[in-house]
Amino acid sequence: MRVLVATAVPAERDAVARAFPTAAEDVPVPGAVLRRTAAGCDLLAAGVGPARAAASVSAALTAAALDGTPYGLVVSAGIGGGFLPGAPLGSLVVADEITVADLGAETADGFLPVTELGFGTVTHRSPESLVRVVSEAIGARTGTVLTVSTVTGTAARADGLRALHPRALAEGMEGFGVAEAAAAHEVPVLEIRAISNPVGPRDRAAWRIGDALAALAEAFGKIAPLMESWSQHDDQ
Ligand SMILES: O=C(O)c1cccc(C(=O)CC[C@H]2O[C@@H](n3cnc4c(=O)[nH]cnc43)[C@H](O)[C@@H]2O)c1
C-alpha cells in the first residue's frame, strides 16, 4: 500500500526519512515536491498551518490518483505541544481523534464550533486497528490531538482548551488540514506527534526540538513496515 507522510517543515520530514535509509528521489507534482523512498512511502514537507498543509496534501493525493497509483493511507507527523501531565516532553502521541480547536465563532457565552453553526466538521477519527497497532509499537499514548492556527501561549488558553477538550493530549498546526484533504479523497488518516514543548505559557527557548525529532525518527523506524502492510480491512 502507498503511504503519504506529511510533516510541516523539512527538518521533520528529514527525521522521518531516517527510517528509510535506502536512496530516495525528489518527485515534483503540481503544488508539492514529494520525497519518494525506495520502500514506496512518500514524504512531504507540506508547510506550516492547516490551510497550507491541506493544499499540499491535496495536491499530492490528486497527482497520485491521476497517475493511477492512489495512496492507501495519509499520516500527519511532526513535533507538537503536549498537555501535561498526559504528554510529557519527548513522549509520543497518536491521535484517535483529530480535532480543530479554533474553527467556529466566539460568542458572549463561549466558543461555538463550526458544526454548531451548521457547517462542515470539526473532528476526523482514525481507524481503530491502525491507532492500536501503531501506538503499541512505539509506546505512544492515544487521545485527541488538537489542530490550532495559533500556538497556545498562555495558561488561560491552555486551561480553556482542556475544559473544551478533556481528552486532548497534544496540539499541532496541521493535523486537521491533512485530515480534511484525506477525507476528500476517502483515504484514512493518522496523526503522530512527538512532544517538543508543553502547551501553556510561551517559552520558545525551552522547546526540546532535537529530542522530539529524535523520538519521531525512532518511532518511524518502528512503524514504517506496519504502515505499509496495514489494510483498512483490518478494521472490519
Ligand atoms: O527550529 C527548528 O529547528 C525546527 C525544527 C523542526 C520543527 C520546527 C517547528 O517550529 C515546527 C513547527 C510545527 O510544530 C508544531 N508545534 C510544535 N509545538 C507546538 C505547539 O505547542 N502548538 C502547536 N503546534 C506546535 C506545529 O505543528 C508547527 O507546524 C522548528
The ligand as an SDF file (V2000), in Angstrom:
LIG
                    3D

 30 33  0  0  0  0  0  0  0  0999 V2000
   13.7160   25.4100   14.5030 O   0  0  0  0  0  0  0  0  0  0  0  0
   13.8400   24.2260   14.1890 C   0  0  0  0  0  0  0  0  0  0  0  0
   14.9250   23.6230   14.0760 O   0  0  0  0  0  0  0  0  0  0  0  0
   12.6100   23.4410   13.9640 C   0  0  0  0  0  0  0  0  0  0  0  0
   12.7180   22.1080   13.6210 C   0  0  0  0  0  0  0  0  0  0  0  0
   11.5920   21.3830   13.4270 C   0  0  0  0  0  0  0  0  0  0  0  0
   10.3220   21.9700   13.5790 C   0  0  0  0  0  0  0  0  0  0  0  0
   10.2470   23.3020   13.9270 C   0  0  0  0  0  0  0  0  0  0  0  0
    8.9670   23.9530   14.0930 C   0  0  0  0  0  0  0  0  0  0  0  0
    8.8560   25.0610   14.5510 O   0  0  0  0  0  0  0  0  0  0  0  0
    7.8060   23.1650   13.6950 C   0  0  0  0  0  0  0  0  0  0  0  0
    6.5280   23.9390   13.7870 C   0  0  0  0  0  0  0  0  0  0  0  0
    5.4310   22.9170   13.9310 C   0  0  0  0  0  0  0  0  0  0  0  0
    5.4890   22.3520   15.2070 O   0  0  0  0  0  0  0  0  0  0  0  0
    4.2270   22.0900   15.6660 C   0  0  0  0  0  0  0  0  0  0  0  0
    4.1710   22.5450   17.0640 N   0  0  0  0  0  0  0  0  0  0  0  0
    5.1570   22.3780   17.9570 C   0  0  0  0  0  0  0  0  0  0  0  0
    4.7740   22.8020   19.1640 N   0  0  0  0  0  0  0  0  0  0  0  0
    3.5230   23.2530   19.0420 C   0  0  0  0  0  0  0  0  0  0  0  0
    2.5910   23.8140   19.9600 C   0  0  0  0  0  0  0  0  0  0  0  0
    2.8280   23.9630   21.1760 O   0  0  0  0  0  0  0  0  0  0  0  0
    1.3900   24.1650   19.4700 N   0  0  0  0  0  0  0  0  0  0  0  0
    1.0820   23.9980   18.1690 C   0  0  0  0  0  0  0  0  0  0  0  0
    1.9350   23.4840   17.2730 N   0  0  0  0  0  0  0  0  0  0  0  0
    3.1310   23.0940   17.6960 C   0  0  0  0  0  0  0  0  0  0  0  0
    3.2700   22.7530   14.7030 C   0  0  0  0  0  0  0  0  0  0  0  0
    2.5950   21.7350   14.0290 O   0  0  0  0  0  0  0  0  0  0  0  0
    4.1230   23.5770   13.7850 C   0  0  0  0  0  0  0  0  0  0  0  0
    3.8090   23.4790   12.4500 O   0  0  0  0  0  0  0  0  0  0  0  0
   11.3650   24.0550   14.1100 C   0  0  0  0  0  0  0  0  0  0  0  0
  1  2  2  0
  2  3  1  0
  2  4  1  0
  4  5  1  0
  4 30  2  0
  5  6  2  0
  6  7  1  0
  7  8  2  0
  8  9  1  0
  8 30  1  0
  9 10  2  0
  9 11  1  0
 11 12  1  0
 12 13  1  0
 13 14  1  0
 13 28  1  0
 14 15  1  0
 15 16  1  0
 15 26  1  0
 16 17  1  0
 16 25  1  0
 17 18  2  0
 18 19  1  0
 19 20  1  0
 19 25  2  0
 20 21  2  0
 20 22  1  0
 22 23  1  0
 23 24  2  0
 24 25  1  0
 26 27  1  0
 26 28  1  0
 28 29  1  0
M  END
$$$$
